[in-house]
Amino acid sequence: MLRPLRAASPAASSAAFLGQGLAGEIRVPGDGAIGHRALILAALAVGESRIEGLPEREDIRRTAAALRALGARVEQVGPGLWRVVGRGVGGLVEPGDILELGGSGDVARLFCGLLAGHPLFAVLTGDAALRRRPMGPVTGALAACGARFAARGAGFLPLAVEGARLALPAEHRLTLASAPVKSALLLAGLCARGVTRVEEPGSSHDHTENLLRHFGARLRVSPQGEGEGQGRLIELEGQPELSAAPVSVPGDPSLAGFPLVAALLVPGSRVTVRGVCLNPLRNGLLATLREMGGGFAVAGERVEAGEPVGDVTATHSPLRGVDVPAGRLAGAGALLAVAAGFATGTSRIRGLEAGELASLAALLAGNGVAAEAGSGELIIRGNGASVPGGGRLDSGAQPRLAMSALVLGLAAEMPVTVADSAGIDNVFPGFAEAMNRMAGGDAIAPL
C-alpha cells in the first residue's frame, strides 16, 4: 500500500509498491573498475583509443585529469564517450603539479603502480577519506621494481613517488587476494625488461588482465589450487608495445542487481538489464540469487574488450534462504540481505564488516524482518511471507545501502523512507527515474 507523501527535504525519498509488477528494459552505468583501467591502459598504448560507456562520475574525471597531467591526451567527446591518445609504455612525463585523485582507494593504488615503472617524480593526494587509507601494502610490494615512496605513517597520502629509473621485473606472492594491488604490480611490470610474476592466494577480479590482452600485452594465467577460492599465477612479459584499441565498458553488475532484485521480489515483474558485465569473478550476487531460486535468463552473450557481456532478464520468483561465504558478494551485501528478507528459511551472509553488519541488521529489523548481527555474519530468518516495511533509513547512509532500502520498499507492504538519497545519483544517475519508469508511476518519490 502507498501512504500519502508528505512534504520534506527534496533529498528524502520513499519507495512503495504501486500494485503492478515492474516491466521494461534498462541500462545501468558502466563499470567503474573497467573504466579506470581502460583509461590508464589507453594512455600507455600507441595511437588513439575510443572508450564508450564510461560512467558519468567524478572519479572517472579525476583519473582522466591525472592522465592528462602525465602527458596523455584524454578528452570527453560525448556522454560516456572518451578519446585517448596514448604515449606508449614508459612514455609518461613528469607532472607539473600534485595529482588529485579524489576518493577512490583503488584508483590510488593503480596510480602507484603506473608511476612506479616510469622514471619520474610525482605526488599523489586525495580527499579526506582517501588520505586515511594506508597505501603501505602496495608501495611495499612495488619497491621490488625499484621505485621509492615517501608518505605519512603507514603510507598515507599525500604520497611522493620516485619511479624506477630502470624498472625491474619482480616476483610477488600476495598474502591476500586484491585486484588493486595485483593490478598495480602488473602496471609497474609493463615497464620492466623481463617477466613479472604475481601469485595471488585467491581469485580477485581479472579486468586488468583482460584489458592488457585487449591492448596487446603478452600475459599468461595459471590456476593455483581448486575450488571457489582458487588462486592464480599471472605472468606478464614486460616492455610490450601496446596498441590503441576501442573499448566498450559493460554495465556494472553490482548496479544491475538493484533492478534485477526488485523484479525478483515484486509480483508480476519482468525486467531486462542490457549489456551487463558477466565476468564470473564479479557476479557473486547473481550466482547467489540463482542458488536462492531466482529466475534469470541471459541472452546476447558476447565478449567485449575481453569481458563477457550479456542481457540479463529477471522475473518474479519465490526465494529460499542461502549460506553465503565470505568474499563472494563484493559490495552487494546490502542488496542480498534485502532479498534474503523475502526468502523462505534462514540465510547467513559472512564476511561483512562490523559497521555494515550493524546497519543491515537495523534496516531489516526496522522493516519487520527477523535479523541479527552474529560473529562476523548476518543471520536473516525469512518466512516467505510479505515484509511489513514502514521503516526509515536516517541520514548518512551509503548510497548502495540507501538504494537497497528503496528496493525493499518496492516489495514491502508499506513504504520505506530514505532520509538522505542525494548521494544515489553519484553512484547510479537516474536511479529513481529508471525504477519509476519500469513501475509505471512514482514508486520512488521525494517526500
Beta strands, then each sheet from edge to edge (+ up, - down):
strand 1: 13-15
strand 2: 23-26
strand 3: 46-52
strand 4: 73-78
strand 5: 81-87
strand 6: 99-100
strand 7: 121-125
strand 8: 148-152
strand 9: 156-162
strand 10: 171-173
strand 11: 195-200
strand 12: 219-224
strand 13: 231-237
strand 14: 247-248
strand 15: 270-277
strand 16: 295-304
strand 17: 307-315
strand 18: 323-324
strand 19: 344-350
strand 20: 370-373
strand 21: 377-383
strand 22: 392-393
strand 23: 416-418
strand 24: 444-446
sheet 1: 22+ 23+ 1- 24+
sheet 2: 2+ 15+ 17- 16+
sheet 3: 4+ 5- 3+ 14+
sheet 4: 6+ 7+ 9- 8+
sheet 5: 10+ 11+ 13- 12+
sheet 6: 18+ 19+ 21- 20+
end
